[in-house]
Amino acid sequence: MSTIVVAGEMNVDLILTGIDALPAFGTEMLAGGASQVPGSSSMICALGLAKLGDTVRFVGRVGDDERGRFCVAALRDAGIETDAVITDGAQATGLTVALSCATDRALVTFPGAIADLGGADIPDTLLRGAAHLHISSYFLQRNLQAGIIDLLVRARAAGLTVSLDPGFDPEGTWDAGLLAALRLVDVFLPNAVEACALAHTDDVETALRTLAAIGPTVIVKHGREGCLALDGERVVRVPAFTVAAVDTTGAGDNFNAGFLYAWLRSQPLAHCLRWAAACGALSTRALGGTPAQAGVAEVRALLEACP
């Protein structure tokens, strides 16, 4: 069982489902369902890792409000260590409204305290004894960007491996020091849109090779197309699993959890990709990224049913 430090954003997801088109200003439309669940890429991944049986330490920032208490309680209830979560009375906890259908989603986020987490909030004592550091939503965590190199150097000096999911860049700059940081990252987990934007190409395989040349193992999440990665010079592709999807919110973050669970156990790359794809698919069976998260037995059952 690995001990994983997850450093990232904390917010609540308000998910509206059954939406076939985006709303237009001046109009009103009805959703088929609504749910409030733990949100954020970092929290969903942390909760997914805990569901698989890993020990997780979480560090992030919340406001002194009901949303913040909701987030911390969700982590604690899952057995995640939250001593490093910082409550800031001067900020509000973030909120994401997700407009979701079975195949895609659109997000509107109020960042609140999300951007305030900094490298100084992740001391060496938190890293001590852990095996891995995972960072999500790089582009939303503006304060962390300035100290990312120092944090990665400290983590690697402490013997941790590092993974990073960039998330979408709302400002469209697609760098902010990220490409330089990738030289200190072991596993990079963009989706196809993010990978192509970072590599300045429209071709997913070209993006994969461009980013992998910087140094990390790059895993590109490609939605219904599955996922792909480089094993040496060979592209490895794993198809997506078919399940009765209800909501795709958080599927990529659960994909990350599945990949890291297998990767930290030194499994072959193709096996890690299948674990990732299975966790991502199984998480879509309910509203939100966390209610349908799979345990080890469920993942193994799906893998055995779809060899």
C-alpha positions, 0 to 999 in steps of 0.5 A: 500500500502506497502513501500518496500526497495529493496537493491541489484544489478543493471545491464542491461540484454542483452537477446538472445532468440531462442537458443536451445543449449549452444554455444561452443568455436570456433563456431558461432550460431544464436539467434532468437531475442535480447533485452536490458532491465533492469536486475538484480534480485533486479531491476526486483523484485522492478519493479514488486512490483511497477507494482503491486502498492507498493511504492518502495525505491531502493538502489544499485550501478552503474557506471557513464556510459550509462548502469547505467543511463539506470538502474536509468531511468528505476526505476524512470520511474516506480515511484521507489525512487532512491535517495539512488542509488550511482553512482561510477565513479570508477566502471562500471555498471554490464551487464548480457548476458542471453541465453534464450529459452522458458523453461530455460536460462543460464546467463553470468554476468560481475558484475561491481559495483554489489559487492560493495554495503555495509551495510553502504550504507543502513542507518537507514534513508532509512529504516524509515517508510518502512514496508519491506526490500528485498535483492536479489542475496546474493552471488553476493553482496560480500561487503554486506555479511560482514554487513548482520547481522548488516543490518538485526538487524537494519531493524528488530529494525526499525519494518521491515520484511525481505525477501531474495533471495540467487541467484546462488553461482558462487563460489559453496561455498553455505554459506558465512554467509547466513545460520546464517543470515536466523535466522533474515529473515522472508521469504526465496525465493530460487529456487530448485537448490539453496535450495538443494545446501544450504541444501546439499541434492538432495531432494527438500522437504528435503531441504525445511524442513532443511532450514525452521528449521532455522527459516524463511518461506521458499518458493522454486521455482521449475520451471515447477513443480510450488512451495512449502512451509511449512504450519506448518508441511504440505507441500503446493504445488502450480502448475505453471500456463501455459501461452504462454512463450517467455522468462523465464528471471526474472520469479523467481524475478517476483514470489518474487514480487507476493509473497511479494505483497500478503504476506505483505497483510497478505494473507494465504500462499496458496494464496500468492503462487498462486499470486507468481506463477501467476506473475512469469508466466505472466512475461514470455510473452515477452523478459526480466523480465520486459516488460510483468510484470503484474498488479493487474488486470491481476493477478486476471484475471489469478487466476479467470480463473484457480481456 
